[in-house]
């Protein structure tokens, strides 16, 4: 049986769900060798309790959320690092008896723990798959050994599931997309396969089970890495509302134009938004993600004091921009290896009196190896003096992927190398040296040491740390420069593609567009023809950055922001809503609660002087409704409430007075405050009164030309002209462009109208200019002060609205309570529409809830009988002059 927590997520994978048979329960793991049948259930990893008590039940069939404020019985915070693969190497012993394991010191995950703050006593656990096929019979013993010796929790995926998850969805769908390749055909980019998506979701579920087995949800931090686990945050957040979840994407994030071609685009975005902090290497990658959130989900980001955040149902999802670095200690230890000097000497002898340009790349279509070789050929043609002197050494590390695709790429590269060597080669000189094998770390360091320049021409890459490693090696150690001196080398040149993540960090590098063969060739020539002083200055600049921004710095910075992003987790009330990948956690103030009909009706019946203030759009009628005319039910309800002599009922809206007057003409006792209260009347028979004493609107002649300028330049925008205000709407414009234009217009108008008695404000898809001091808050204060002057203080106040302008009303009412403008025993109901952060104390879900609640109040008035109070008690001022 599946967990109730996850059924809806897996239901999203419509189609063949045979893969779900592998999921037996909380912690079941499959075999790595692809054996048939259901794998055995793995033992649950135990945690140590430091105080008496019991652990929370984490069985799969319990879907309850850990939302209590009780302190954990486990001592100390822990960091659980989750990635597709563990930072551990494993292999079966030669005698076949058991397994041997060792840390993979080349793994980034292994070194991120070096960045833990000194004052943070934090244990690090790793969750991921193992680069080894472990038979089901050995999985329990292997898992226990990895936990005991390495604090690693392996996730064993069945072979066929792993193939569809990793080689299917990850490599055929996500990998091409994040590297800007659209699936134009089955052989180009990989068409979306629903069964691969199902396998991806299931694999993420299995990873979540392994996390849950060792998780203390109230104290642990979970840090998820890379595109293999984009669905994991939804599984964890659905189970634990207050769990601290961070995510770092080590790959590029495509622009919204490409990303929105993914059929499961919304599911992945919503899953990522269940994190507390999302990290990217560069601002470009973060900007693309933010643009996708804006265009597809309507969520805009805000930047405050250097931090970028997305407000997602009351939770702030932080955006972290920090390129990863290398592990300096590990690299410097390699430079101390005893055989490095020998290997350097061998290479110096091999390339004696030659200038070496070096490329170190995976054999991958996105690495631009073929473009690099063509650019080198162009350099030899354009600058013949380097023929016989310059050598391009290209190390091409074998890499998994489409065999046909890689074979074609390799054949193309080898053909280019042969052509160049045939044309420019001579005895003892080959212009291009292609190394088609993986090299040991020490041999790679030796190549870095002798190279005058490293060239990276990837057409799209996440970070690419090759230039960083090269810079450290060129800083060198005494004796390796062949001079026998004590002064380290300290000269290096870089030619890097502008499309890789490290490019913005290397300001001294020569940046190129790798598709432009001629400019890349000239950059290569410039790099080796520069003076020694130029090379040294560029190198020193790079070395200062690389040595100070290493992997420990990156890790420490991310964890610091991670902790800051989760600081308010237990200070707010949280609950989960939604199904499947639409699940999200709503976080609100502890005093914020849903308005119940029974409680408000009870207070309504006990009160003697009531004030009811109602917004219109989004409150009485849904925002999505095109026809905003009130129906007969609303009109009848208003008349019933107004007929009760204890009530003062007002529509307080931003709409113009003409439309409100027309719509509610059949409600003679209904008060209306139009244009946010600039126009106001208590009954239909009263003349409209204006809030602002001045009737001068000369500022409109200044503001309107500015708005027209932006309207002409922004397709889909328009100007709404009110009697007292001008409103520029851009909801139908492009989300990014419309928001950008709105910010620019706001600054422009504030500058133009700086000396005018107006306020310029931005709202939801609008920029509004209106007279100063005009607000719904003023309306509330005016009505309540009028009643107080008539010695009829309100003892029941209901105020309902749905947007930013209504927040002024909520804030003012709270202030009025402190100023004793209402009865001390007043029942105050400030209520917003929708579950969102607000200055109101209560909320209702939508306009239908509002109408149901008002209907209950109207029924209560009818039951009591209109006009039952004495004239002294129920007299309401009929005009502002009377007040």
N, C-alpha and C positions, 0 to 999 in steps of 0.2 A: 504493500500500500504506500502511496506517495504521501509526503507531508502536505498537510493542508496549507502550509505557508507557501508552498511552491507550485501547487497545482495550476494556479492561474498563469504563472509565468510560462510553464511548459505548454499550457493550452495555446499560447501564442504561436507555437511551432506547428501550424496546421499542416497536416499531411501524414507521412509515415512516421509514427512514433515508436517504431520497434526498438530504437536505441534506449528508450526509457526502461526497458527490461533490465538494464544493467544497474538500475538504481534501486537497491534493496532497502535501504534505511539510513539512519543517521550515521555515517562513518563507514559504510560498506565501500570497498575499493576493488577495482578490477585488476586483472593481471596485465602485466606489461608484455607478456609473450604472445598474447592472442589465443590462448587456449580456449577450447569450447566450454560451454556451460557457465553457470553463475559462479563468480568467484566467491571465496569464503569471506565472511564478515571479519573485518580487522578488529583487533582489540582497541578499546577506547583508551586514549592517552590520559593518564591520571595527572591531576594537579595536586599540589601540596597545600593544605590549609594550615594557617598559623594560629587560628583560633577555633574553638569548638563550634560546630554547626554543620549544616548540610549545604551541598551545592545546589544551584538552581537546576531544575530538570531541563536538560538540553535535548531530550529525545525528539526525533523528527516529527512525531505525531502531536507534539505540543507546539502550537503556533503562537503562543502568547508572547508579547513584547516585554522586554525588561525595561519598564518605564518607571519603576519605583525610585525613590530617593534614598533608599537604604544604602549604607556604605558597604563596600565589598569586604568579605572576610579574607581576601587574599592581600598579602602585603606587597606594596611596590607596583609601579607601573611597568608594563611590558610592551615592547614593540614587536608586532607580528608582521613580518615581511612576506608578502604573497607574490609569487611570480610564476611564470610557466615552468621554469626549471630551477632546481635547487642549486646553490653554489657549492656543490659537492660532486666529486668524481667517484664513480663506483664501478667495480668490475669483479667478476667471479675469480676466486683464487685459482691458480694453475692446477691444483690438485682436485678442483671441483668441490671442495669442502668449504662452503661458506663464501663470504664476500669481503672485499677490502675496500675501504673508503678513505678519501682524503679531501681536504678543502680545495676548491678550484680558485686559486689565487688570482686568476685572470678575470674572475666574475666581479662585476660591479657591485652586486648585492653583498658579496663577502666583505667588501671594504666600506660600505656605507655606515657600518656600526662604529667606524673610527670617528664619525662626526657627532656621536652622542655627547651632549654637554657634560662637562666634568661633574656638575652638581646634580646630574640626573642619574640616579641609581636604577638603570633600566636594563632588564634582560631582553635579549633579542632572540626570537624564534623565527624559523623560516618554514614556509609552506610552499610546496611546489612539486612538480614531477621530477623523476630521476632519469638521467640519461643512461638508462640500462634497462634491459628486458628482464624483469624479475618474475619468475614463475609464481603463480598464486600460492603454492605451498610455502614459498620463502617470504612472502610479503609481510607476515606478522613479525617474524624475526628481524627482517631488514628494517621495518618501521621502528621497532623498539630500539635497535642498535643506533639508528640515525637520531632518534630522540635523545637517547642517553649520552651519546658521544658528541653530537653536533648540534643538538637542539633543533633538529630538522624534522618536519612532519611531511612525509611523502604522500602524494596523491597518485595512486596507480590507476591509469586509464586503460581500459581494454583497447587492444590494438586497432580494431576497426573503428571504434569511437575516436581514438587519437588521430587516425588517418583523416577522418572527416572533419574533426575539430581543427587540427593543426594544418595538415596539408590541404584540407578542403577550404573551410571558411577563412582561416587566418591567412593562408598563403595565396589562395585563388581569388578571394574577394577583398579582404581588408588590405593586404599588403599592396596590391596594385593601386587600390583607391587612394591610400594615404601617400602614395608616391605619384599621384596625379595621372593615373592611367584609367581611362574609362573603358568599360566592357563593350566595345563596339562589335566584337565578334567573340566566338568561343575561344579563339586562339589569342585574343588581344584583351588582356585585363581580367578575363574570367567572368562568365555570366553568373548571376546570383542563383544559387541552388538552395531551395528551401530545406532540403535534408541536411545540408551542411550547417545551416543556421540552427536547426534543431540540435545537432550534435554540439555546436558551440554553446548553446544555452545549457545543455545537459552537462558538458564538461565544466562549465562555470559553477553549476550546482554542486558537482562533486568536489570542486575546490572549496566551496563554501562549507560543505560538511566537514572537511578536514580542519578548517579554521574553527568551526563551532566546537569541535571536540576539545580544543585546548583553550577556548576563549573565556576570559572573564570580562563580560561586556561592559562593566561599570568602570574598569580601570585600564583596560588594554587599548593600545593604539594599533590600528590595522592599516598598513601601508601597502597598497596594491600597485603593481608595476606592469605597464605596457599594454598593448592592444589585444593581447590574448585573453584578457580578463575584464573586458569592458562591461560585461553583464553581471559580474560579481557584486558590485556595490548594491544592486537592487535586492539580491538574495539576502545579503547581510543586513541591510537597512530594514527590510520587511520583517526580519526576525527581531532585530534589536533597534528600537527607535532612537536611542541615545548613543549608540556605538560611535566611536571616533574613527572615521574612515578617511584616509588620504589616498590620492592616486597620482602617479606620475607617468606621463606618456613619453617614452623614449624615442618615439617616431614622429615624423611630421604630422600635422593635422591639416587636411586638405581645405581649400576654400569652399565656401558654402555652395558655389556653383557646381562643384564636383560632388561634395558630400551629399547633397540632396538627391543625387541619383541612386543612393543606396535605399533599397526597399524597406529596411529596418532602421532608418535614420532616426526616427523619433524614439524608438525603444532604446537605442544606445545613448542618445543625448539624455534622456530621462534617467537612465541608470547612472550615468556619470554625475548628474545633479543630485544624486543621493549621497555623494561624498561631501566632506566638510572642506577639503582643500584639493584642488586639481592643479598639477604642475606641468609646465611646458618648458622646453629648452629656450625658445625665443618668443618675442612679442608677436611675430608674424603668426606662429602656430596658435598662440593664445587668441589673437585677434580673429583668426578664422573660426575658432570654437565659439567665441562670443558672438560673432556674426551669425553662425548657425542657430544659436540659442535665440537671437533676436528675430531672425527671419522665420524660423520654423515653430518656435514656442512662444514668441512675443515677449521674451524676457530680456530686458536691457540691463547692462552692467553700470555700476557706479564706482568712481575712483575717489578715495578719501584718504588723505595723509599717506599717499604712496601705495595704498593697498587697493586692489581691484576686487570687487565682490558682486555676486548675483543674488538678488533677493528672490528666493524660491520658497513660496508659501511660509514666509516668516523666518526661514533659515537663511543665513548668509553663507553662500558657497564661495569660498575664497579662491582666487586665481593666483598662482605662484609662477613667476618667470625666473628661472635660474638654470643656466646651462651646467651640465654635469662636468666634472673634471676627472683627472687621472689620479691614481694612487702614487704619490711621490715616493714614499718609502719603498714600495714594491719595485718601482722602476729603478730607483737608485741602488737597490740591492742587486738587481740584474746587472747594472753597470759595474758592480764589484766582482762579478763572476770571474774565476781564474782563467777560463778559456776564452773570454771576450777579446782580450788583447791579441791572442793568436788568430782568431777569426778576422779581426780588423786588419791585421797584417796580411792575411791571405787575400782579402778583398783589395787592399791597397796595391798589392802586387798584381792582382788580376786586372785592375783598372789603372795601372800606372800611367801617369801623365794624361789622364782622362778627367773630364768634368762630368760628374755623375748627377743626373736628375732621377729621382726615385718616385715610384708610385707603389703604394701598398693598398690593395683593394680586394674585396671579395669578388669572385666571378659572378657578377650580377648585372642585369641589363640596366640598372639604375646608377651604376658606379661610373659610367662614362669612360671606360677603359679604351674603347675604340676611338672615341673623340680625342682622348689624350694622345694616342699614337698618331692620329692624323695631324694633330697640331704640331707634334714633334717633327713629323715629316715636312710640314710647311716651314718650320723654323730652319731646318737644314737647307731647304730650297732658298728661302729669303736671305739667309745669312750663311753663305758657303764657308766662311772661315771656321765654322764649328764642325764642318765635315771632317771626320777623323779625330775630333777632339771631344765632342759631346756624346754621351751615352745615356739612353733612357733605360733604366732597369725597372721592369714592371713585375711586381710580385702579385700573382693572382691566386688568392686562397680558394680552394675548391669549396663549393657551397651547394647545399641542397636546393632543389627547385624543379621546375619543369625541365625534364631531361632534353626534350627536343629544343626548347628555347635556349638552354645553356650550350648545347652542342652547336647550334647555329651561331651563337655569339662567339664561342671559342674558335670556330672555324674562320669566322670573319676576322677576328683579332690575329690569328696565326697567319692568315693570308696577307694582312697588312704588314705584319712584321717581316715576312719573307720578301715582300716587294721592296720595303725600305732597305733591308739588309742587302738585297741584290743590287739595288741602285746605288747605295752610298757606301756599302761595305768594302773592305779590302783585307788582305791578309793581316791577321792580328787585331782587326777592328770590326766589331759588329755594332751598328748604331743602336739597335734595340735588343735588349736581353730580356726574354720572357721566362719567368720562373713560375711554372704551372704546378706548384705544390705548396703546402703549408710549411712554414719555417718555424723552428724553435724560437722562443722568445729571445734567446741570446743571439742567434743568427740575425734576427730582425733588428736587434739593437746595433749589431755590427754594420748592417747596411745603412741605418740612420746615421751612424757616426761618420761614414765616409761620403755621404751624399751632400752636395752643395745646395741642393734645392729639393723640396718635396712638392709634388704636383698632385692635387686632388681635383678631379673634374666631374664629380658625381652630378647627375642631372637632378637628383633629389635625394636627400639623406637626412636622417634624424640629427645626429650630433657629429659623428666621425672624429674620433680622438687621435687619429694618425698624426696630424700636425702637432698636437700636444706632446706625444711621445717623441717625435723628432726633435722638438725644441729642447727637451730635457737631455736627450742624448747629445745634441750639439753643444750644450753647456759643458758636457764632457767631464772627464776626470784626468788628472795629470798623467802624462805618458802616452795617451792614446792618439795624440795628434802627430806622433812620429818624430817630434822635435826633441823629446827627452826633457823638455822644460816643465816648470811647475805651474805655468799659467794655463787655466782651462781655455778651451777653444772659444766659444762665445760668438760664432758667426753662423747665421742661417738665413735662408730665404724660403718663402712660401708662395706658391701659386694655388689659390683655392677657389672653388666654385662659389658663386654667390648664393647657391641654392642649398647649402648645407648648414646645419645648426651652429657650427663653431665659427662660421664666417664673421658674424657681427662682433665676436669677442676678439678676433685677431685683426686689430686695426692697422697693424704694420704689414699685413699680407697684401699681395697683389691679387685683387678679386677679379674674377673673369666670368663671362657667360660662356659655359663650355660648348654651347651650340655654335658659337662664333669661332671657327677654327683659326682665322687669321689673327684675331685679337689674343686668343690663347697662345698662339705661337709667339707673338710679340712679347707677351708676359713672360714666357719661358726664357726668351732671349734677354729681357731686362733683368731677370732674376740671376742669371749666371754672369752677366756682363757688368753688374753693379760693382762699385768700389768696395774694398774690404771695410771701410769705415761705414758705408751705408748698410752693409750686411750686419755689422756689429750693432749698430744703433737699432735696427729692426729686431734683431735677436734679443737684445737686452729688454726692449719694451715687451716682447712676447713672454720672455722668461719670467719677468716680474709678475705678469698676470697668471701664467700657468702654475707657477710655484705657490702662489697665494690662493688661487681658486681651485683647489684640488677636490677630490671626491669627499674628503672629510668636511671641507667648507660647504660644499653643496648639501651634504646630508644634514649638517648642523643647522644650516639656514632653513631647510625644508621643515625639519622637526620643530624648530622654534616657531615658525608660522603655523605649523600644524597644531601645536599646543595652544597658540593664541586663538585659532579659529574655533577650537572646541571649548573655550573657556566658559561659555554660557550654557552648556548642555544641560546641566542639572538645575539651572535657575529658571527654566521656562517649562511651561506645560506642553507636552508633545503627544500627538497621536497620529496614527497612520490612516490614510484614506486611499481609495483607488484599488484597481485590480491589475494584475499582470505588471508589465513595465510601466503602467500608469500609476503605480503605487508611489506615494511620496509622504513625507512626514510634515505635518503642520506644527510649527512651533510658535507659541503665543505666550503672552504674559500670564502668570499664574491666576490673576484675577479675572481674566477674560473667559467668559462662559456663554453658552447658548441660552438665549432668552426662552424661558418656558411659558407657555400660554397660561397655565394654572396660576403661577406666581403673580404674573402681571395683572390678571383678571381679579385676583384677590385684593391686590393693592388698589386697583382701579375702583372696585366697589366701595372700599373704605374711604376713599378720598372725597373732598368736597370742592376743590378748585383745581382743575386739570388744565395742563397745556400740552398739546400734541403738535409736534413740528415734523413735517414729512417732506423729504426730498421727492422729486418726481422721477426723472430718468434713472433707471437702475434700481429704484426702490418700489414705486407703484407699478411701473411697467419695465420689463426686462430691457437691458441695453441692446440686445440683439434684435429686438422687434423693430421693423421698419416703420410700421404705422404706430405712432406714439399717442394717438388719440385715446383717451380713457374710455373704457367700456362702461356699460350700464351698471355693472356690479360695483365698480369703483365710485361712480357718481352717487349711486344709492347709498353706499357705505359712508361717503363723506357727509351726505345729508343727514343720515342717522346719527353720526357722531356730533354734528353741529347742532342737531335738534336738542341734545342734552345740554341744559342751561349751565351745567357745571363745567362744560368744556370750552376751551379756546383752541380751535383747530386751524393750522396754517400749512399751506403748501409753500415750501421755501426752495426755490429752484433758480438755476442759472438761466433758464429760458426767458424770452422776452414776454412782456406783459400782454401783448395782443393775443398770442396763442393761448396762454394760460386763462385769460379772461374769456376767450371764446369757448375753450374746452369745459370750463367749470361755470358757465353762465347759469346753469340750472342749480347751482349751489349758492343761494343768496347769503348764507351766514358763514361761508368759508372765507378765511383770511388768505391773502396771497402776497408773498414777497417775491417779486420777479427780479431777474438779473442780479442774483445773489443779495438781494435786499435793497438795491438802489431805489426801486419802486415798491411801495408797500401800501396795502389797504386792509382794513379789518373786515369789511363786508362788501357785498356787491354794490350797494347803494352809495358807498363812500367814494370820495374822489381820491385818486392816487396821490400819495405823498412821496417826496424824494428825500433820500437820506442826506445827500450832499447839498449844502446851501448854495453852492455856486452852480450855475447852469452853463458855464463857459466850457465849450468842448473844442477849443482851438487846437488842443493837442492831437485831435483826430486827424487834422489836416497834415500833421507832422508824421504821425504813425502810419497812416494808410499808404502813402507812397513807398515806405520801406516794406510793408507787407506785400504790396503788389509786386515789388521787385523780386521777392523770394517766391511768390506764387508763380510768376512767369518762368522762373528758373527751376521750379520743383513740380514735376508732373504729378497730378493727383491731389494737389493741395488746393485749398480755397479759403476765402475770407468770409466770415460771418459778421455782418454789421448789426450791432445792437444799438439801442438808443443811448446807452451809457458806456458801451465797451466795444472793442474790436477783438475778434477771435480768429486766429489763423489755425486751420485744421490740416493735419498731414497724415491722418490714419490711412488714406488710400494711396499715399506715396510709398516709394521703396523704403523699407524699415530703416536701413542704415543711412541712406541719403536723407530721408525725412528727419531723422533724429539729429543728424549732423547740421542740417539747415536750421532746425529749430534752435539748437544751441547758438549757432551763429546769429540768428535773428534776435535771440534774447539779448545777447551782448550788444548788438547794433541798436536795438530799441532802448535799452537802458542808457546807452551813451547819448542818443538823440533826445530822449525825454528826461534827462537827468534833472532839469530844473522845472519840470512840470508836476502838478499835484496828482500824479497817477502812480500805479504800481504795475510792474510787468512781471507776470508769473507764467511758468510752464506747468502744464498738467499732462494728463494722459492723451498724447497725440495732439496737444494744442499749445499755443502761446497766446496769452490773453493780456490785453491792456485795459485797465479799468480805473476809475477814480480811487484815490487812497481812502482807506478806512471803510470801504464797501466790502462787507463779508457777511456770511450767514451767522457768524458769531454775534455781529451787531444786532441782527434780527432777533436772536434769542434773548439778548440782553434787553432790547427795547420792549419786547412783549412782557417779560417777567418784571421789569421795573415798573411798567405801566400798571400791572396788577398790584404790585406792592404799594404804589401811590394811591390806589383805590382801596387800600387796606383789605386786599383780598389776595394775600400771598398764596402762591401755588403750593399744593401739598402732593402733587403728582405731576411729573414731567416726563414725557416720552419724546425722544428725539431720534429719528431714523434717517440714515443716508448711506451712500455707497462709495463716494469718491473723496478726493482730497479736500474739496471745498467744504465738505461736511465736517471735516476734522476741526475746522475753526469753531463750528457749532458745539461739538463735543467738548472742546477745550474751554470754551466760554462758559458752558453750563457748569463744569466742575469748578470754575472760578467763582461763579455766582453762588454756588453752595457755600464757599468759604466766606463770601461777603454778606451772608445772611439776607439775601434778596428773596429767598423762598422760606417756607416754613421749615423749622429745624427737623421735623419728622418727615420731610418730603421723600416720597418714593421716586428716585431718579433712575430713569432707564435711557441711557445713551447707547444706541444700538447701531452697529454697522451691518451692511449687507455683504455676506461672504466671509469666509474664515481667512482673515488676513490681519497683519499688524495694524492696530488702530488705537486712538485715544479713547475710544468707546470701551465700555465695560462688558457689553453684551454683543452678540452677533446673531443674525438669522441667515440661513443658507442662501436664500434667493427671494425674488419678488413674490413668488407664490407663498412662501412662509410669512412674508410681511402681510399679505392680504388675508391669510388665514388668521393671523393674530389680530388684525384690525377688525375682522368680522366677529371674533370672540368679544372684543370690547364693545362693538356696536350691539351685539346681542345682550350684553350686560346692561347697557343703557336702556334698551327696549324693555327688559325685564323690570328694571327699577321704575320705568315710566318717566317720560320726559317731563321736566318742569316740576318735579316733586318737591324740590327744596323751596325755602321761603324766598321771597323776592330779594331780601337783603343778602342772602347767601349766594344767589345765583346770578346777580346782575353782572353783565360783562360790558365793558366799554364798547360802544358801537363805532366810535371814530377816534382818530388820533387827537383831534381838537378837544374832545370830551376828556380824554386822558390827561 
